[in-house]
Amino acid sequence: MSDVHASLRSPLVTGDKTISDVTRDICAPMDRKPTALWWSAFGLSLTALIVGVAAVWYQIATGIGTWGLNKTVGWAFDITNFVFWVGIGHAGTLISAVLFLFRQKWRTAVNRSAEAMTLFAVMCAGIFPLIHMGRPWLAFWMMPYPNTRGPLWVNFKSPLLWDVFAISTYLAISAVFWYVGLLPDLATIRDRSEPGWRKRITSILCLGWNGSARTWLRYETVYLLLAGLATPLVFSVHTIVSMDFATAVIPGWHTTIFPPYFVAGAIFSGLAMVLTLMIIARKVMQLEDYITMTHIDRMCKLMMSMGCIVGLAYGTEFFMAFYSGNGYEQFVFKNRALGPFAWAYWTMVSCNVLIPQLLWSRKLRSTLPVVFVIVILVNVGMWFERFVIIVTSLHRDFLPSSWASYAPTSIEIATFVGSFGLFFTCFLIFCRIAPVIAIAEIKGAAHLKKRPPAESITEEKAA
Amino acid sequence: MNDSAKKTYWKSFAQRDGCLDANEADPHQAGPAPFSRRHFLEAAGFTLSLATLSGCGRAPEVIALPFVDQPEGMIPGRSQTYASTCAGCPAACGLLVGVRDGRPLKMEGMPEHPLSRGGLCAIGQALPLGLYDSHRLAQPLASGKVTSWEDVDESITRLLGEVKQGNGAVRFVTSTVTSPTLKAQIDAFLAQYNDAKHVTFDAVSCSAILDAHEKTHAARVLPHYKLDQANVIVAFGADFLGTWISPVEFTAAWQTRRAPTKKHPKMSYHVQFEGRLSLTGGNADRRYRLSPVEYGGVLSHLATTLSMLAGEDPPAGRLSESPIAATEIDHLAEKLWDARGASLVLCDSQDVSVQVLVNFINHLLSNYNKTLDIQRPSRQRQGNDADVLNLVEELKAGKVAALFVAGTDLTHNLPDHKAIAAGISKAKLVVSFAERQDDFASLAHFVCPDHHPLESWLDAEPVAGLVSISQPTLQPLGGTRSILESLARWSGDSDSAYDILRASWRENVLPRVEPRPFQAFWDKAVHDGFVNATPIAPTVSEFQSDTVALVDAEPSGDDYTISLYSKVGLTDSRHAHNPWLQELPDPTTKITWDNYVCVSPTAAKELSLSNGDLVRVETDEGSSVELPTLVQPGQHDRVGAIALGYGVRGTDRFADIGPKWLEGRPTVAPGELVGKNVASLIETRDGELQYTVSGVTLTKSGGRRDLASTQEHHSLEIPRNVAPHGAEVRDIIQETTLEEFAQDSHAGTPHAHHHGDTQLWAEDHTKSGHSWGMVIDLNKCTGCSACLIACQSENNVPVVGKDEVRRQREMHWIRLDRYYSGAGDDVSVAHQPMMCHHCDNAPCETVCPVLATVHGDEGLNVQAYNRCVGTRYCANNCPYKVRRFNWFKYEREDALQNLVLNPDVTVRTRGVMEKCSMCVQRIEEGKIAARQRDEPVVDGNIQTACQQSCPAQAIVFGDMNDPESKVHGAFEDPRRYRLLEEFNFRPSVAYLRSVKNREAADGGEHHV
């Protein structure tokens, strides 16, 4: 039956692979010594990370004054980066959980790395609210824990507190989801490894996986449940992040459209980042047979549709400002498009709405360099979206006497670069120590050839 | 179940069975061990040796309390208030010094004082910081080296003896001395020498007014202007609300005529002619842009028109073409004529013939002895420029043998520095009384530092018949000595300043009051701070009409005229070392830490200058200076204005002020000073120092110097390219005209949608006890910024330095928003003090994740500093942007400066949000005091720092739950409005709409 489908749809795995080929190909990067390309990428990322760590250390030692903020613009790069990274972290759960529930089998090629990406992106995101505090060493005060300060408790009215819960929940669920999905593959690695430290570690980490039907049954149940649990998070996290702005009184922030707008934007940026990583990974790690042009094509379509939703949100915002009859509101949007930060606004519109329209063309969708440039631009555009929302709303609010400008300092830029450093360092390490594609899942989803006679038994057992 | 209660627990079988082993017996049950003779001797010996040892060393001396006999009513930690006189400038306002544990901390205005009426300006407020300044000289200097008073006295006495023998000229230069005792002391000191003279030199002189009165009234006096008697005020350049002569007094008097009510919709009519945009001009009902060289022309026309109205012959002379339309002059003349006897013409010109014309006009209008008093003249400016110029000539000629300078920096404030310095070097004895190494002191042979005014006994007679006392409020911090004592030593006396002052009062003041025993009189005078004495009236002649002549207005031509002015809060160089005042934004330009050339937008366009571009100012006499540009709307197109009092020696100390970090720039570049001294541009003409210099060329010189402004956008009009249709101008400032107000006291209310007045948390914010509120009368507020420094002093607000201000990170809790309005280059100015509004529905409170900012049960929005983690969400969400974040740890210069801190207010650490607390510490103090007296809090007993010192009494604070309170009444005022009311933040701070005495403008005024 599945063979019938396979002939209608483009295959998920190309290159005429057998089940053991899949295992071998995907595990290959872990067995080989790192390539020069990996080393140089790792060196670059680590340098960026070190720069970022130095910048954060300096900023914590000296004060938030080392950022370009002022009495009017209290947030800029910090929260922009936070929302940017949280947004990127959305695609992972979307692909793993939502597409899983919708039985989209093509997701198996990308879900593992998308989940890892989510994890690392949320880690990057989490750093910013922490270091943006004037006194980050007191960050634990944001937690509602029993304390000796009398009746002093956290403020449950504050969206920042909701953020704490939303982000930490999301991080926890994403990590568990990622880890649970990794279990069969960890067992595969265990079984493939020579006795040694890797075997010992994976033996512990795979929680005694034995490949029995009962193990698989439990595993699939847990995975399904986790997917169900994670799905609402795709919507809740960015909804809550958007409430940081939507519940404020500042024109440009105080907007009811923000929750869906932010969720769409988050998925959009997340898909762009997944694509960015996939395009690099398939090339660098020779996974062209697993991450095929079909995958890229589908991701492009998904991304473009999200881009259109985001574009609709931009238009709606403008319409609502006009329709509200509120002068302050109208001013903010005119000021965005024509004021001192118009360049940022138009960067955002071009990158997020105009350029993705190119993806209507099938030809462009299948031209990798074009897709790569577009996804990079979408990443840029989505960063600017958050910058525009935060900075242009704050810098000119109610009283013209307080209007101010904003420009980042070197420390802020270094911190931003450092967050990329952290992200890619983690991702590169991940590529080395775990299969970037869910071996077990892809075997189940793709219709592979039977095992040729010469294959060993051990691999099959694990799979 | 109940068995468990009866259960017994055992540790061992033995215990259970009741046979305790000997080993387990309770050791405490054993009897006391026998204390043997041997043990006794051991212990006794040890004790004895310890006792002996402890007697050998000296125990550290700890002074728990400085008092042997605690003065009555003195409670450690509680503030005591002493009456004194402000010595920040010669205006000599009444001062109440708040002293705590021997430290003067807070300067407040003395409400009973007849001149200042409870007001105090920024300079007065900033006095304590000047006191706790480690850069003040602590010892006398001889040739720049620290020495002892004995050596100095010996050398000076010896040199004076030589001068006396050689009949050398002794010149004693002071700024205006309002102290009768010091004046007498100087006179007595100089009387010992044959050729001796006391020269009064004011850095910003009003000498021409005195000289004009010498001509017209045969008495060199400065009239005492009574603005509270004036219905029509016409000022030519005189910045009487900002810096001119006695701004606090004038503001206090001016505001009495600026409060129209529904019943009496009347107020004074104030017209200002000026070249630059001054604080006073910004508050005028009608303002004309007029170059200072044209004052004479307009005054001539005014004098001629008024003469005709009076039926007298106009003064002789040619009448040149008026720069102002004839109808305007006629209109103004009519207004003045209708208000004769209750009008006032003021002018700050240093041209005697112009001042004579002013006297003539005031005479025509019968204003003398009504709105200007020359029977009881003012002594607040006594500078005699002719004497000064004479002295300069003498110095250059090497004719001065001994030169003494007190209270002013002679060389800094005069042009031709080089020649004067050379002249000084020819003198045998040069003595400075400066409190720090200023420019003159660096040239002097001896520097005999005087006490800080808060450390010394002195008196003042700012207006004839009002004698006030200045009393010390702490032991002198350094080895300084009162000038009274120094002069006494050199005359061979050893009296203390206190004795000298008492003797002087016994002799000179006591006879002028109703007879009573001296001690009782003295005690009361020290307690009250001032006495009303019989004035010593000058002999004033009838008006000498023959001295009056019309002034031929100089054609202004294409050259620029430079107007040298004093900045509000600094005036002349003497406060340049005070970082509070340096960081005080200019009320009009909003710029800190610099002086600059103000040019009109038209002139800037012609010269292709923009803010911060360096411009070279060259006079036709060859002096030049290079300063950054400030494009100033409302300025005359041919006038450039530069503030005096900058470029003061020693201000390079501020290089280190403010946080130091990677991208931080020093406030003062290496080798530079704060601003530049422009005294070299002062011209001397007709025996007067001229602060108006014509024939100046301005050229763009290429470089740039960033100015640190606290405000970037200057009007309520939205920039045209982003202005939404129908909301081009924001109604943040509400304004109306007297005419409209008379018809409808609610005139000026904008049409806005109000979406109810819902209390979001009515149960939480019951405010059943007090409900603190504040109302600020925008009609009275002049923008003088005294409140800003009062708040800084009260609330330990740090100084952040130029770079941080440039980055829009000043920490002042009160911001004085200034908006320009009006069409074209003619602007009017609105000032709006902006502090935390303590909203009922506070946007900041809901968003703080850790509840660091919460609502108090008396309506205050309270900030818990030690709970704040610094997310800055509250500041982002504040619609008024009044929250201030501690971006860095703001260090003070040194430990001495920490003495200025108010112990009632927490010093905030880095990373914490802060803002106006409505002086919660004062509220609590007032409540505790009332509770101790077992009576309710009386309205007016609790005053916030800003309210207390406001010279215009524009701020009303109190309990809105008290129906009798002033603030409750002000909330009912038809002029009352709340900012951004349509958003329902329910702020506790409200404003009273500004009313200008103008005819209703057609179509309304537009903010530009």
Interface residues (C-beta under 8 A of the other chain):
Chain A: Y58 T62 G63 I64 G65 T66 G68 L69 N70 K71 T72 G74 W75 P129 H132 M133 G134 R135 P136 L138 A139 W141 M142 L152 W153 V154 N155 K157 S158 P159 L160 L161 V164 D244 T247 A248 V249 I250 G327 Y328 Q330 F331 K334 N335 L338 G339 L394 R396 D397 F398 L399 P400 S401 S402 W403 A404 S405 T409 S410 I411
Chain B: P659 W661 L662 E663 Q711 E712 H713 H714 S715 L716 I718 P719 N721 V722 A723 P724 H725 G726 A727 R730 I732 E804 R807 Q808 R809 E810 R815 D817 R818 Y819 Q832 M834 P843 T846 V847 C848 P849 V850 L851 R867 C868 V869 G870 T871 R872 Y873 A875 N876 N877 P879 Y880 K881 R883 R884 F885 N886 W887 F888 K889 T909 R910 G911 V912 M913 L979 L980 F983 F985
